[in-house]
């Protein structure tokens, strides 16, 4: 009995091993040829569009598969010969002959005789436990045909038990999950996990970047231990985060269907797979299954010089507020990225003076090693006469979408050298701060160039003695947002006066609330409540804003509310307006504010009824399911009715990210002596000054001074024309996304999204003693162009889709103050003019011969102008101002 039991267990064990050996992967029958129908399809279209009208193509063929060799010691180790034959290329969707680029062309003419012959040469796969262990092909074969074969070979990989593994195929080494149910197996490949050489870049800010979603699934149906059918599909979807209607998708499909099984050649004898392959054909070599990088060359593309000549008329300074300027700016950047240093220098050295700033914008925005070398060789920082070009170069560096360590290193080197223009030196160090932050955000804080630049700015700040130098290094830290700089900023905010204290406080205000520790909030409370010294209104109100925007405690809010009513009149009105804005706009601290206001000691008529004209107001510019934008407009006056500070902010945000799109601050101080008024507390010793500061796309720019000192003030008042002073003008690369990726079916695909902005921001301040009136005007003229090109390059055919969006608009902010009486009249206006909005989608297919199919659809519509609503009190004031304006002369001095 025991003997029978042992014998039975041995039989079961042997049977189990045999079953296990035959079920870990597909198995071919000996002496058979399996003939399959194979198709590989590519579709390109908008994200939610039906594939029935997509651009694309289909490659179809027959595929013969037969077993060459099976390892005598392991049935699961097999050599399989795969031969592609009867290749056809056609449209992926039915199309009239007039729109069919393949009409009248046979496969040999489309692909090329040499490439077609190579594609139909057999490949040999070594399959072990269902996975491709070796891919044998011919070494001298073109990478394009090799990749098509790799695409077919990759779908032969299969495991017959559920689970997850790391698997190497044409896409790289990827996480792959198998789900097995009877004779059907589903394979899910996590494309974002694939380890493969990647090229391209993304934008620094997520709002301006592109979101990508990639999926891959393959369904296998088995019959008699081998494939009956295989259906594979990959999807790549791209969304522009700031405008999700600007989107694209690429779909790649493969299908293998068993047609017949016929008698075939017998097995080749041998013990090792490599020896058997050499016996079959000595020219076979084992090659990686991961795709080779291959890209066709553009044979008819214009040179950089030719491209520039065709677009230069649109780059004239007078046309920079047009969408056409932004469109050609982007196309010029693409050409520069393919150019050599010598070609770039040839353009910039030979062009007219008025076009050079736009060329500098484009060359710097290209962000290639060649373009950086060319622009640094061209610009001479020892020559003050080219300061305009130097400034445009520096600002383009500050707005760089994906700055390199070499760029920061180059700027640091320039800063240490001789610079003729002091304003350029100031701009340079401010821009260095912006580059430090962008590199740190990409985990580059420990790069040698970043470490050196941080050390330089911090050391120079501690050693600086002149107020102007201190302010510039503080502005650099305002861009860099280094956590280690916060203690230094606190020291300057609390212990200094005027510009220094205000700049340090506004730098702290830019930090994410997570960095605002208890120590920061204690310092801000001391500044606001003036526990240690008297501070001017601008610093105190900034300190209050920091407290209220960083998860304030009940007592912090209560103390601020208790101070209202005891403050100078205009500051009192400003703080009351800020509290009301927090509640109305449902800001994060609104719940705590509402709790405090239930206490009548904090909330009563005496405290909240003080007169004044200062205000703070927030509202929505746009509000959508994907992205929204807000504006905040606050204005603070001195007790004598003269503008102290006006501040316009625009923020853009979605569920995961935020962008400080713009800020324009106009400040004035020390003007009370002009109208024989008494300065407010803490502002008795301030020099006469007026100026403008701007933040653009998260980058602090160098402030602009209208006048400095009483003598300069009187000189400019007597010669004032009311003409605006330019703050920033130029071309900015906003969105810069470029990625290449490998499709499982073999072709190479790419997605390129660029967004350009032509911008002109100017501001002015007019002041009339005769009419006792002041006026500030900030004009923002912008034109934006966004282009997205999604393409599949199969060497013999390109298919893709280009989507464009363009808009031109002007945003005006005007504040008028009449201080002939008290409380004085203040009218604030923020208007947007009617704007043209155009959107187009172009799908295309093209052959190297020049034959091309194009389908274009576009829309154009006006965006109605509007005046953004402010509080009701402002509307009442504006009616009074304009009713008296008709009685006054419009002449100024």
Residue, then its C-alpha position, 0 to 999 in steps of 0.5 A: x500500500x505504501x509502495x502504491x502511494x509513493x508511486x502515485x505521488x511520483x506520477x502526480x509530481x511528474x504530471x504537475x511539473x509537465x503541466x507547469x512547464x507547458x503553461x508558463x507561456x504560449x507553445x507552438x506545435x512542431x512542424x507547423x506554420x501559423x499564418x496571421x493577419x496583422x494590422x498596425x493603426x495610428x490615429x491622431x485627433x482631439x481628445x474626445x473626438x471619434x476616431x472615424x474622422x481622425x488623421x492616420x494610417x494603417x499598415x497591414x500584412x500577413x505574418x508567418x510564425x513557425x517553431x525553429x527549435x525547442x530546448x531539449x531540457x526545457x520545453x518553455x525555451x523556444x526559437x520562433x521565426x516570424x516573417x512579415x509579408x504582403x505589406x500594404x499601407x492605406x488610410x486608417x479611415x475611408x477617404x475619397x480618392x482626391x483626399x487619399x495620399x496613397x492613391x496610385x502608389x504601391x507599397x514599394x513606392x510608399x515605403x521604399x524598395x530597400x526598406x520594404x525588403x528589409x521589413x520582410x526579412x524574417x526575425x527570430x525570437x527566443x521565447x522563454x516562459x512566454x517572454x522574449x529573451x532575445x530578439x535576433x535580426x540583421x545589424x545593418x538594417x535601418x532602425x525604422x524597420x527594426x522598430x516595426x519588427x520590435x513592435x510586432x515581437x513585443x505583443x508575442x510576450x505573455x505569461x499565463x498566470x495573473x500577477x505583476x512583473x517588470x517586463x522589457x519590450x519596445x517601450x522599455x522596462x515597464x511594470x506589467x500586470x496580467x489578468x488570466x481568465x480561462x483562455x483569455x489574458x489581459x495585459x496592462x502596461x503602466x507606460x509612466x513606469x517605463x525605463x527608456x531614454x527620454x528626450x524633451x522638457x516641460x514648463x516650470x509652472x504646472x498651470x502653464x504646462x501640459x497634463x498627459x495620460x497614457x494607457x496600454x492594454x493588450x487582450x490575448x485569446x488562446x487556442x491549443x496553447x497558442x494565439x488565436x487573436x491579439x488586440x493591443x491598444x495604446x492611448x496618449x492624451x494631452x491637455x493644456x492645463x490653462x486651456x483644456x480645450x486645447x488637447x490632442x490624442x494619439x491612438x495606436x492599435x495592433x491586431x493579430x488574427x489567426x488565419x490558418x495553420x499549415x504543415x511547415x518545416x521541422x525543428x533544427x537540432x541543437x542544444x543552445x539557442x545561439x548556435x541554432x540561430x547561427x546555423x540558420x543565418x550567420x548574419x543574425x545578431x541579438x539586438x535589444x528589444x527596446x526601440x532605437x531612436x530614429x527621426x526623419x530629417x526635414x529635406x525642404x525646411x528653410x534655413x534659420x536665415x530664410x525663416x527669419x526673412x519670412x517673419x521679420x516684418x511681424x516682429x517690429x516693435x509697433x506690432x508686438x501687441x498682435x497675436x501674429x507677433x507671438x505666433x512668429x516668435x514661437x516658430x522662430x524659437x523652433x528654428x533657433x533650436x535646430x541652428x548652430x551657434x554660427x547661424x544664430x550669430x549671423x542673424x543677430x549681427x546683421x539685423x537692424x537695431x529696432x528688431x534686435x530686442x525681439x531677436x534677443x528674446x527668441x534666442x534666449x528663449x530657445x534655451x539650447x547650448x548653442x543659443x546661449x553661447x551665441x547670445x553671450x558672445x554677442x552681448x558686451x556687458x561692459x558696453x552701456x549702449x546695448x543695455x536695452x538688449x542686455x535687459x531683454x536677455x536677462x528678463x528672457x532668462x528669468x522667464x525661462x521655462x526649463x533653465x539649465x545650470x549652465x545658464x545660472x553659472x554664466x549669469x553668476x560669472x557676468x555678475x562678478x565681472x564688469x558691468x557698465x550699467x548699474x541698472x543691468x547689474x541690479x536686473x542681473x542679480x534679481x534674475x539670478x534669484x528667479x533661476x535659483x527658485x526654478x532650479x530648486x523646484x526641479x530638485x537642483x538646489x544642490x547643484x554647484x552653480x545654485x549653491x554658489x549663486x545662493x551664497x553670493x546673494x546672501x553674503x552680499x546682502x549681509x555686507x551691503x551698506x547702501x540702501x539701494x544695494x540692500x533693496x536689490x538683494x532683497x528683491x533677488x531673495x523675493x524671487x529665490x524664495x529660499x527657506x534659509x533666507x526667511x530669518x534675514x528677511x524678518x530682520x530687515x522687515x522689522x528693523x529697517x525703514x522705507x523701501x528696505x522694510x517694505x521690500x523685505x515684508x513683501x518678499x515674506x508675503x510671497x512664501x507659501x504659508x507652510x513656510x510661515x512659522x510661528x516666529x514669522x507670525x510673531x514678527x509680523x504681529x510686532x510690526x503691525x501692532x508696532x510693539x518695538x518701533x513705529x512702522x509706516x502704513x505700507x509695511x504694517x498693512x503687508x504684515x497684516x495681510x501675511x498674518x491673515x493669509x497664513x492660518x491665523x489664530x482666533x487671538x491674532x484675528x481678534x487683535x487685528x480687529x480690535x486695532x481697527x478704529x485706533x489706526x490712522x483714518x486711511x489705514x483704518x479704512x483699508x484694514x476694514x475693507x481688507x476684512x470685508x474682502x476676506x469674508x465676501x470672497x470666502x478666503x481661507x481665514x474667513x471662518x476665523x474672522x466670522x467667529x471673531x466678529x460675533x464678539x461685540x467688542x470686536x465688531x461695533x459701529x464705533x469701530x467700523x464706521x470711520x470715514x476714508x477712501x482706501x479700499x481692498x477688493x477681490x473678484x473673479x476674472x474667469x471661473x471654470x471647472x478646470x481653471x480660474x483666475x482672480x484679481x485683487x485691487x487695493x489702494x492705500x492713501x495717506x491722510x492728506x489724500x495722496x496715493x500711498x500705494x495701489x496694488x493690482x494682482x492677478x492669480x491663476x489657479x487650478x485644483x493643484x497649482x497656482x500662478x502669480x500671473x501679474x502684479x503692478x504696484x505703484x507707490x508714492x511717499x513724502x509728497x505731503x510737503x507739496x500741498x502743505x499737509x502733515x505726514x502720517x505717523x512713522x512717515x515724517x522722514x521719508x524722501x519724496x518718491x514715486x515708482x512702479x514695481x511689477x511681478x510677471x509670471x512669478x518673476x519679480x522685475x526690477x522696479x521703475x522709478x518715476x522720481x526720487x527726491x524733491x528736486x527730481x519731483x519738481x523738475x518732472x512735475x513742471x515738464x510732465x506730459x502724462x505719457x506712460x513709462x514702460x515697465x516691461x515690453x517684449x516677447x515671453x515664452x510661457x508654455x514650453x512642452x516637448x516630449x517624444x515617446x515610443x509607440x508599441x507598434x513601432x513608430x516614434x511620436x511627439x507632442x509639442x505645445x508652445x505658448x507665446x505672449x507679446x506684452x506691453x505694460x506701461x504705467x503713469x502718474x499725473x499730479x495737479x496742484x491746481x485741480x488738487x487731483x492725481x491720476x494713475x494709469x496702468x495699461x496692460x496690452x497682451x497678445x497670446x498665441x498657443x500652438x500644439x502639434x502632435x505627430x507620429x513620424x513613421x519615416x515614410x509618412x508623417x501624420x498629426x494634428x496642430x491646434x492653435x489658439x490666439x487672443x489679443x486684449x488690453x486691461x486698463x487700471x485707472x485710479x483718480x483722486x480728487x483731494x480738494x475736500x475730505x473725505x476725498x473722492x477716489x474712483x477706481x476703474x479696471x476695464x478690458x476691451x473687446x478681444x478677438x479670440x480665434x481657435x483652429x484645428x488642422x489634421x494632416x498626413x504627408x509623404x516625403x514626396x510632398x503629397x499631403x492631405x490637410x483638413x482644417x477647422x477654425x472658429x473666430x469670435x469676439x470676447x466682449x469687453x467689460x468693466x470689472x465690478x468693484x464695491x458699491x462705494x467705489x461706483x458711487x465715488x466714480x459718479x461724483x468724480x465724473x460729474x465734477x470732471x466736466x467742470x475742470x480743465x483737462x490741461x495739466x501744468 
